[in-house]
Amino acid sequence: MKVGCDAKAVEMPGFPKMRVARPSDDLEALLRFYRDGLGLQVLARFDDHDGFDGIILGRPNAPYHLEFTTAHGEVAGRAPTDDNLLVFYLPDQTMWEDAVASMKSAGFDPIPSFNPYWGRVGVTFQDPDGYRVVLQRAEWSR
């Protein structure tokens, strides 16, 4: 896999795992959203690691995971815009319907998408920090 967009792009062997990491002021609220709503598993949890508490969520052996941290004595705040998204592509109709139903069952209602495209092809939810998650009923084919 090549990273970069110029002629001197770096070649990365294999497929590295990707971690999306961001701060939060309420790890427990995010746990309810991403674990109870989206069905991600807690892969790791840490307390007071150099002044940070955190949770890492995902699925074992998946090529991605999410890390949320709280820095002791710091305020993370909310999402900077309504267009900060994580998009999950769910090509199977039943899988997509089950994911949407799971979010609703966990108490999270869909919200209108900031970009109307996402509302035409999926459903958008907002996490407790104001970041948005799109459950897209399609396969990423590129």
Helices and strands as residue ranges (DSSP letters): E 2-3, E 10-11, E 18-23, H 27-31, I 32-37, E 41-49, E 52-58, E 64-71, E 85-89, H 93-105, H 116-121, E 122-126, E 132-136
